[in-house]
Amino acid sequence: MVASSLEPLAEPRLRPLWSAVHRRLEETGGELAGVRVHLRGLGDEERMAVDRLLGVRSRGATLQVGLERLDSLLRDRVGVRLLEVVTSLVGPVRDRPGERAAAAGETEALWRSLVTHPALGRHPGLEAWLESLRRRGSWRRVEAPQETLRAVLDVLAQLPVASRRGRADLAAAVLGDAHALDDQSPVGRLVVGALAALAGAGPALRASERRRLWAEQGVVTDLTSSTVLTSGLRPIAVGPLTEAAGQWASAGIPLPIPLGAVQAERWRVPAGTLVSVCENPSVLAAAAGASLPVVCVEGQPSVAATLLLESLVEGGATLRYHGDFGAGGLAIANAVIGGIGAEPWRFSASDHGLALERARAAGIPLRALRGPVPEAVWDAALAPSVRAAGVEVEEELVIDELLEDLGLGAVSRAGGGQA
C-alpha cells in the first residue's frame, strides 16, 4: 500500500521517471550530487506529467532531470526524500558500487588465502595454475567457488598419496563425500585440471588420460579399468586368483589381470625367475605359449601393471624390459627400468642402431619421432642415437629377436604370431 502522501506520485505516467531514477541510484550507490537521469522516448502525456512535477516546460527529445533538485523538490512538496519515493514505488535500491567493492574485497581475500595453502608447497607449479584460473575467470562459474577451490587444494595437498588408494576412499577421507572426486564433479574436474597443468598436458583429456594422471599420484579411479596383460605367468598360489593364473599359463592363454586381483592376493614367483616385460600387446600375443613369463605394460604402465611388477621384484624376480625406440618408448622404459628396477632387454644404443639398420635395409617405412626424447636412465648414448635417427623404431620390428630370447624358434614364432 502506497502512503497517501505518495499517491499522486504513483500515477502510471510518472513510472518511467521513477524507474530511471531507481536504476541511476543503484549505479551511484545512492549518490545525488551532480547526478542526472536522461529520459528518452517519453509519450506526450508522460512528458507533461514530469513537467508538471518539476514545474518546467521541457523541450527536445531527451528530458534531463537532476536528482539533487528532484530530491529537494519532493522534500518541499510532500515531505519525503527521493530515495523513499523510489523505494516505495519501484523497490529497494541496491548499492551496486558497494556490492562490487565488497565482492572484490572477498575475492582478493580468497586468493590471498589460497596462495598460502599447503598444497602450493607440495606442488611448486600450482600457483601458476591458480593464477591462470583466476585470470580466465572460469572459477566464478563454479557453484560455491570459495568452498570448491579450497576443497581442490585440500585434495592436492594429499597428493601423491603415501600408499596407493582408491579415489572414492580419498574423496571420503578428505572431503567427506565418496563421489566428490568423480569425473563430473566440480572438485574432481578442477583437481584433474590442476594435475594436467602440472604435468604439461592439454585441457582436453580422454578418460584414459585422466586415469593416468590420478595413477601417477597413486590414486586408483576404480578397480576394473586398470589391468595388466600377462602370458605364462605362474605365481606362487596363495589363493584362488593366483592359482587360476597358473592354470591360464598352463593353457597358453594370455591373461588380463584387473587391479582388484593384484591387490587381493600377493603375486610372487620363485626367487630368481626371469620375467620379460614388453610395451606392446602384439609382442605378448606372439609369445603366447613360451615357457618364460611375459608381462605387457601396454604403453604407460597402469596402476595394476606397476603394482604387479613391484610385487614380482619384491619376491625376488628379475625383470628385463623392452619397448619402442622412440620418445614415448624411452619415457615408459624410464618408469619400468629406472622406477621399478628392471634390466634393459635388447634396449641399448647399439641395439637401436642394429634395429634401425635392419628396418631401413628392408625398406620398412618409419614414422617421425613424436615429441621430445627423454634421456634413458640406463644408457646415456641411447637418447642421442634416437634423436639423430629422427624416427620411431617400434618394438614389433625386432620381435624375432625377442621371441628367440623367449625360447621360441622359427616354427613356434609363426604359430605364436597367429595367436
C-alpha positions as CSV (number, residue, x, y, z in Angstrom):
1,M,0.0,0.0,0.0
2,V,1.4,3.4,-1.1
3,A,1.3,6.0,1.6
4,S,-1.3,8.7,1.0
5,S,1.3,11.4,0.6
6,L,2.9,9.4,-2.3
7,E,-0.3,8.6,-4.1
8,P,0.0,11.5,-6.6
9,L,3.5,10.3,-7.4
10,A,2.3,6.8,-8.1
11,E,0.4,7.6,-11.3
12,P,1.4,5.4,-14.3
13,R,2.6,8.4,-16.3
14,L,5.4,9.0,-13.8
15,R,6.5,5.4,-13.8
16,P,9.3,5.9,-16.5
17,L,10.8,8.7,-14.3
18,W,10.9,6.6,-11.1
19,S,12.3,3.5,-12.9
20,A,15.1,5.6,-14.5
21,V,15.9,7.2,-11.1
22,H,15.9,3.8,-9.4
23,R,18.4,2.5,-12.0
24,R,20.6,5.6,-11.6
25,L,20.6,5.5,-7.8
26,E,21.7,1.8,-7.9
27,E,24.5,2.8,-10.3
28,T,25.8,5.6,-8.0
29,G,25.2,3.9,-4.7
30,G,22.5,6.5,-3.7
31,E,24.6,9.5,-4.6
32,L,22.6,12.5,-5.7
33,A,25.0,15.4,-6.2
34,G,25.8,16.1,-9.8
35,V,23.8,13.0,-11.0
36,R,21.2,13.2,-13.7
37,V,18.8,10.9,-15.4
38,H,18.1,11.1,-19.1
39,L,14.5,10.3,-20.2
40,R,14.2,9.3,-23.8
41,G,11.2,8.2,-25.8
42,L,8.5,9.6,-23.5
43,G,5.0,9.9,-24.7
44,D,3.3,13.3,-24.6
45,E,1.3,12.5,-21.5
46,E,4.4,11.1,-19.7
47,R,6.4,14.2,-20.6
48,M,3.6,16.5,-19.4
49,A,3.4,14.6,-16.1
50,V,7.1,15.0,-15.5
51,D,6.9,18.7,-16.5
52,R,4.1,19.3,-14.0
53,L,6.1,17.6,-11.2
54,L,9.2,19.7,-11.9
55,G,7.4,22.9,-12.7
56,V,9.0,23.3,-16.1
57,R,8.2,23.1,-19.7
58,S,10.7,20.8,-21.4
59,R,11.9,20.9,-25.0
60,G,13.9,18.5,-27.1
61,A,13.8,14.7,-27.5
62,T,15.6,14.0,-24.2
63,L,14.4,15.2,-20.8
64,Q,17.2,15.6,-18.2
65,V,16.4,15.5,-14.6
66,G,18.9,16.4,-11.8
67,L,18.5,14.0,-8.9
68,E,19.6,16.6,-6.3
69,R,17.0,19.1,-7.5
70,L,14.3,16.4,-7.6
71,D,15.1,15.3,-4.1
72,S,14.8,18.9,-2.8
73,L,11.5,19.4,-4.7
74,L,10.0,16.3,-3.2
75,R,11.0,17.2,0.4
76,D,9.5,20.7,-0.1
77,R,6.2,19.5,-1.6
78,V,5.4,16.2,0.0
79,G,8.0,15.9,2.8
80,V,9.7,12.8,1.6
81,R,13.1,12.1,0.2
82,L,13.7,10.9,-3.3
83,L,15.2,7.6,-2.1
84,E,12.0,6.9,-0.1
85,V,9.9,7.5,-3.1
86,V,11.6,5.2,-5.5
87,T,12.0,2.5,-2.8
88,S,8.2,2.6,-2.2
89,L,7.2,2.9,-5.8
90,V,9.8,0.7,-7.6
91,G,11.6,-1.4,-4.9
92,P,14.7,-1.4,-2.7
93,V,17.7,0.4,-4.1
94,R,20.9,-1.7,-4.1
95,D,24.3,-0.2,-3.5
96,R,25.9,-1.8,-6.6
97,P,29.3,0.0,-6.2
98,G,29.4,-1.1,-2.6
99,E,28.5,-4.6,-3.6
100,R,31.2,-4.7,-6.3
101,A,33.7,-3.3,-3.8
102,A,32.7,-5.9,-1.2
103,A,32.9,-8.7,-3.8
104,A,36.3,-7.5,-5.0
105,G,37.5,-7.5,-1.4
106,E,36.2,-11.0,-0.8
107,T,37.8,-12.2,-4.0
108,E,41.1,-10.7,-3.1
109,A,40.9,-12.2,0.4
110,L,40.1,-15.6,-1.2
111,W,43.1,-15.6,-3.5
112,R,45.4,-14.4,-0.7
113,S,44.3,-17.3,1.4
114,L,44.6,-19.8,-1.5
115,V,48.2,-18.9,-2.3
116,T,49.2,-19.7,1.3
117,H,47.6,-23.2,1.2
118,P,50.0,-26.1,2.0
119,A,49.2,-27.6,-1.4
120,L,51.3,-25.0,-3.1
121,G,54.4,-26.0,-1.1
122,R,53.8,-29.6,-2.2
123,H,53.3,-28.8,-5.9
124,P,55.6,-25.8,-6.9
125,G,53.8,-25.3,-10.2
126,L,50.4,-24.9,-8.6
127,E,50.5,-21.2,-8.1
128,A,50.8,-20.6,-11.9
129,W,47.7,-22.8,-12.4
130,L,45.7,-20.8,-9.8
131,E,46.7,-17.6,-11.4
132,S,45.6,-18.9,-14.8
133,L,42.3,-19.9,-13.3
134,R,41.8,-16.5,-11.8
135,R,42.8,-14.7,-15.0
136,R,40.3,-16.7,-17.1
137,G,37.5,-16.1,-14.6
138,S,36.1,-19.6,-15.2
139,W,36.2,-20.2,-11.4
140,R,33.3,-17.8,-11.0
141,R,31.0,-20.3,-12.9
142,V,31.6,-22.9,-10.2
143,E,28.9,-23.3,-7.6
144,A,30.2,-22.1,-4.2
145,P,33.6,-21.2,-5.7
146,Q,35.4,-20.5,-2.4
147,E,34.5,-23.8,-0.8
148,T,35.2,-25.6,-4.1
149,L,38.6,-24.1,-4.6
150,R,39.7,-24.8,-1.0
151,A,38.5,-28.4,-1.4
152,V,40.6,-28.8,-4.6
153,L,43.7,-27.6,-2.7
154,D,42.9,-29.8,0.3
155,V,42.9,-32.8,-2.1
156,L,46.1,-31.7,-3.9
157,A,47.8,-31.3,-0.5
158,Q,47.4,-35.1,0.0
159,L,48.9,-36.0,-3.4
160,P,50.8,-38.0,-4.2
161,V,49.5,-40.4,-1.6
162,A,52.0,-42.4,0.5
163,S,50.4,-45.7,-0.4
164,R,48.0,-46.4,-3.3
165,R,44.3,-45.9,-2.5
166,G,41.0,-45.6,-4.3
167,R,39.7,-42.3,-5.5
168,A,36.4,-42.7,-3.7
169,D,38.3,-43.6,-0.5
170,L,40.4,-40.4,-0.9
171,A,37.3,-38.3,-1.5
172,A,35.6,-39.6,1.5
173,A,38.6,-39.2,3.8
174,V,39.4,-35.6,2.7
175,L,36.0,-34.2,1.7
176,G,33.5,-36.4,3.5
177,D,31.8,-37.4,0.2
178,A,32.9,-40.6,-1.7
179,H,31.7,-39.1,-5.0
180,A,33.3,-35.6,-4.6
181,L,36.2,-36.5,-6.9
182,D,34.2,-38.2,-9.7
183,D,35.0,-37.1,-13.2
184,Q,31.9,-34.9,-13.5
185,S,32.0,-33.3,-10.0
186,P,33.3,-29.7,-9.8
187,V,36.1,-30.6,-7.4
188,G,37.1,-33.7,-9.4
189,R,37.3,-31.7,-12.7
190,L,39.4,-29.0,-11.1
191,V,41.8,-31.4,-9.5
192,V,42.3,-33.2,-12.8
193,G,42.8,-29.8,-14.5
194,A,45.5,-28.9,-11.9
195,L,47.2,-32.3,-12.3
196,A,47.1,-31.9,-16.1
197,A,48.7,-28.4,-15.9
198,L,51.4,-29.6,-13.5
199,A,52.1,-32.5,-16.0
200,G,52.2,-30.1,-19.0
201,A,49.1,-31.8,-20.5
202,G,46.4,-30.1,-22.5
203,P,42.9,-29.3,-21.1
204,A,41.0,-31.8,-23.3
205,L,41.7,-35.2,-21.7
206,R,40.4,-38.6,-22.6
207,A,39.2,-40.9,-19.8
208,S,42.4,-42.9,-20.1
209,E,44.5,-39.8,-19.6
210,R,42.5,-38.8,-16.6
211,R,43.1,-42.2,-15.1
212,R,46.8,-41.9,-15.8
213,L,47.0,-38.5,-14.0
214,W,45.4,-40.0,-11.0
215,A,47.5,-43.1,-11.2
216,E,50.7,-41.0,-11.2
217,Q,49.6,-39.6,-7.9
218,G,49.0,-43.1,-6.5
219,V,45.2,-42.9,-6.8
220,V,43.1,-45.6,-8.4
221,T,39.9,-44.4,-10.1
222,D,38.3,-47.8,-10.0
223,L,39.4,-51.4,-9.6
224,T,38.4,-52.8,-13.0
225,S,39.5,-50.3,-15.6
226,S,43.2,-50.7,-14.6
227,T,44.5,-54.1,-15.9
228,V,47.8,-55.7,-16.8
229,L,48.3,-58.3,-19.6
230,T,50.3,-61.4,-18.8
231,S,51.3,-64.6,-20.5
232,G,52.9,-67.7,-19.0
233,L,52.9,-66.1,-15.5
234,R,52.8,-68.8,-12.9
235,P,52.7,-67.1,-9.5
236,I,53.1,-69.0,-6.3
237,A,49.5,-69.9,-5.4
238,V,48.3,-68.2,-2.2
239,G,44.6,-68.1,-3.1
240,P,42.1,-68.7,-5.9
241,L,43.3,-65.9,-8.1
242,T,47.0,-66.7,-8.2
243,E,46.0,-70.4,-8.5
244,A,43.8,-69.6,-11.5
245,A,46.6,-67.5,-13.1
246,G,48.8,-70.6,-13.1
247,Q,46.1,-72.6,-14.9
248,W,45.8,-69.9,-17.6
249,A,49.5,-70.0,-18.1
250,S,49.4,-73.8,-18.5
251,A,46.7,-73.4,-21.1
252,G,48.9,-70.9,-23.1
253,I,46.2,-68.2,-23.0
254,P,47.1,-64.5,-22.3
255,L,45.5,-63.3,-19.1
256,P,44.5,-59.7,-18.3
257,I,44.7,-59.2,-14.6
258,P,42.5,-56.4,-13.1
259,L,43.8,-54.2,-10.4
260,G,41.4,-55.7,-7.8
261,A,43.0,-59.1,-8.3
262,V,46.5,-57.7,-8.0
263,Q,45.6,-56.1,-4.7
264,A,43.6,-59.1,-3.4
265,E,46.5,-61.5,-3.2
266,R,50.3,-61.5,-3.1
267,W,51.7,-62.0,-6.6
268,R,55.1,-63.6,-6.4
269,V,57.1,-66.1,-8.5
270,P,60.0,-68.2,-7.2
271,A,63.1,-66.1,-6.4
272,G,65.4,-65.7,-9.4
273,T,62.6,-66.2,-12.0
274,L,63.3,-64.1,-15.1
275,V,60.2,-62.2,-16.2
276,S,60.3,-60.5,-19.6
277,V,58.4,-57.2,-19.8
278,C,57.3,-55.6,-23.2
279,E,55.5,-52.5,-24.2
280,N,53.2,-53.7,-26.9
281,P,50.4,-56.4,-26.8
282,S,51.4,-57.8,-30.2
283,V,54.7,-59.0,-28.7
284,L,52.9,-60.8,-25.9
285,A,50.4,-62.3,-28.3
286,A,53.3,-63.7,-30.5
287,A,54.9,-65.0,-27.3
288,A,51.9,-67.0,-26.1
289,G,53.0,-70.5,-25.4
290,A,56.5,-69.5,-24.4
291,S,57.9,-71.2,-21.3
292,L,59.1,-67.9,-19.8
293,P,56.6,-65.5,-18.2
294,V,55.8,-62.3,-20.1
295,V,54.1,-59.1,-18.8
296,C,52.9,-56.4,-21.2
297,V,52.5,-52.8,-19.8
298,E,50.5,-51.7,-22.9
299,G,52.1,-48.2,-23.0
300,Q,52.4,-46.1,-19.9
301,P,52.2,-48.7,-17.1
302,S,48.8,-48.8,-15.4
303,V,48.4,-48.9,-11.7
304,A,47.8,-52.7,-12.0
305,A,50.9,-53.2,-14.1
306,T,53.1,-51.1,-11.7
307,L,51.8,-53.0,-8.6
308,L,52.3,-56.4,-10.2
309,L,55.8,-55.7,-11.3
310,E,56.7,-54.2,-8.0
311,S,55.3,-57.3,-6.3
312,L,57.3,-59.6,-8.5
313,V,60.5,-57.7,-7.8
314,E,59.8,-57.7,-4.0
315,G,59.5,-61.5,-4.3
316,G,63.0,-61.9,-5.9
317,A,62.1,-62.0,-9.6
318,T,64.4,-60.5,-12.2
319,L,62.7,-58.2,-14.7
320,R,64.0,-57.3,-18.2
321,Y,62.3,-54.7,-20.3
322,H,62.0,-53.9,-24.0
323,G,59.9,-51.2,-25.7
324,D,59.7,-48.9,-28.7
325,F,62.8,-46.9,-29.6
326,G,61.1,-43.5,-29.6
327,A,60.0,-40.6,-27.4
328,G,57.2,-42.4,-25.6
329,G,59.1,-45.7,-25.5
330,L,62.0,-44.2,-23.6
331,A,59.7,-42.4,-21.2
332,I,57.9,-45.7,-20.4
333,A,61.2,-47.5,-20.1
334,N,62.5,-44.9,-17.6
335,A,59.4,-45.8,-15.4
336,V,60.0,-49.6,-15.7
337,I,63.8,-49.7,-15.6
338,G,64.5,-46.6,-13.6
339,G,61.4,-46.7,-11.4
340,I,60.7,-50.4,-10.8
341,G,64.2,-51.8,-11.3
342,A,64.0,-53.8,-14.5
343,E,67.1,-54.5,-16.6
344,P,67.2,-53.3,-20.2
345,W,66.4,-56.1,-22.7
346,R,68.0,-55.6,-26.1
347,F,67.4,-51.9,-25.4
348,S,70.7,-50.1,-25.7
349,A,72.1,-47.6,-28.2
350,S,73.8,-50.5,-30.1
351,D,70.5,-52.4,-30.2
352,H,68.8,-49.3,-31.6
353,G,71.4,-49.0,-34.3
354,L,71.0,-52.6,-35.4
355,A,67.2,-52.3,-35.4
356,L,67.3,-49.1,-37.4
357,E,69.8,-50.6,-39.9
358,R,67.6,-53.7,-40.5
359,A,64.4,-51.7,-40.9
360,R,66.0,-49.4,-43.5
361,A,67.6,-52.3,-45.3
362,A,64.2,-54.0,-45.5
363,G,62.6,-50.8,-46.8
364,I,60.2,-50.5,-43.8
365,P,58.7,-47.0,-43.6
366,L,59.3,-45.5,-40.1
367,R,57.3,-42.7,-38.6
368,A,58.9,-39.5,-37.4
369,L,59.6,-39.0,-33.7
370,R,56.5,-37.9,-31.8
371,G,57.6,-35.5,-29.1
372,P,60.9,-34.8,-27.3
373,V,63.1,-37.8,-26.5
374,P,64.0,-38.1,-22.8
375,E,67.4,-39.3,-21.6
376,A,67.5,-43.0,-20.9
377,V,68.5,-43.6,-17.3
378,W,70.2,-46.9,-18.2
379,D,72.2,-45.8,-21.3
380,A,73.5,-42.3,-21.9
381,A,74.0,-43.0,-25.6
382,L,70.5,-44.2,-26.4
383,A,68.6,-40.9,-26.4
384,P,71.2,-39.2,-28.7
385,S,71.0,-42.2,-31.1
386,V,67.2,-42.0,-31.3
387,R,67.2,-38.2,-31.8
388,A,69.8,-38.5,-34.5
389,A,67.7,-41.1,-36.3
390,G,64.6,-38.9,-36.1
391,V,62.3,-41.8,-36.4
392,E,60.4,-44.3,-34.2
393,V,61.6,-47.9,-34.3
394,E,58.7,-49.8,-32.9
395,E,59.1,-52.9,-30.8
396,E,57.4,-55.2,-33.4
397,L,60.3,-54.6,-35.8
398,V,62.6,-56.6,-33.5
399,I,60.1,-59.2,-32.5
400,D,62.1,-62.1,-33.9
401,E,65.0,-61.4,-31.6
402,L,62.7,-61.0,-28.6
403,L,60.9,-64.3,-29.4
404,E,64.3,-66.1,-29.7
405,D,65.2,-64.9,-26.2
406,L,61.9,-66.4,-25.0
407,G,62.9,-69.8,-26.4
408,L,60.7,-69.7,-29.5
409,G,62.2,-70.9,-32.8
410,A,61.0,-70.0,-36.3
411,V,58.2,-72.6,-36.3
412,S,57.0,-71.5,-32.9
413,R,57.1,-67.9,-33.9
414,A,54.8,-68.5,-36.8
415,G,52.3,-70.2,-34.6
416,G,52.7,-67.5,-31.9
417,G,52.2,-64.7,-34.4
418,Q,48.8,-66.2,-35.3
419,A,47.7,-66.5,-31.6
